[in-house]
Amino acid sequence: MELFEITQSQRLRREEAAARLRALADALAKNNSLELERDGRRITVSVPDEVELSIEVELGEDNELEIELTW
């Protein structure tokens, strides 16, 4: 299977980041797939009914919260 990766990073206000996370969570709750677009390319990702959720927090000079879904 071919590896396809979309990576996106941008600085947002906390409220904007929360709105994007809410939209992603709503899409996951309502559908069994997600549509993502980057650089004019649109992909559909099928998501099964059960996923593995990992949450990682790193505190130090730079703080990080990482949320990962795998299946």
N, C-alpha and C positions, 0 to 999 in steps of 0.2 A: 504494500500500500504506500502511495506517495505521501510524504510529509508536507503538510501545508500549514503555514503559521502566519497569524496576524498579530503583530505587537503594536500597541498604541500607548503612548505616554504623553500626558499633557498636564499643565498646571491649571487647576480649577479652584474656584471657591469651594469651601467645604459643603455648602448647600447644593452646589451644582454636582459635585461628586455624589452626594447622597441621592439626588434626583436620578442620576444615571444608574446607580445601584438599584434603586426602586424600580426603574423601568426594566432592568435586566431580571430582577426577581419576579416582577409581574409577568413578563414573557415566559419565564420558566414555569410559573404556576399555572398558566393558561394553556400552554402548548407543549408539544413533545419535540419542538425544534426552536432554534434561535436563528435569526437572520442577522448577519454582520456585514458591514460594508467598509471598505478601506481602499483608497486610491481608485475608485470607480469599479472595484471588484466586489461582488456580492456573493456571500456563501451562506448556505443553510447547514446548520449543525443539528443533527438529530440527537436528542437527549432522552435517555431511557427513564423509566419511572423511578428508579433508584440510582443514586449517585453517591460518591464518597466526598464528603465536605471536610476540608482541612483549613484551619485558621491558624496563622502564625503571626506572632507579634515580636518585633525586635525593638528594644529600647536602648538608646545610646546617643552618640553624637547626632546621628540621623535616625529618626524613628520610622518604623515600617509596619504596616498591617497588610498581610497577604492572605487573600481568600482564594482557594483553589477547589474546583470541582473536577473530579475524574470519574471515568466509568470504563 
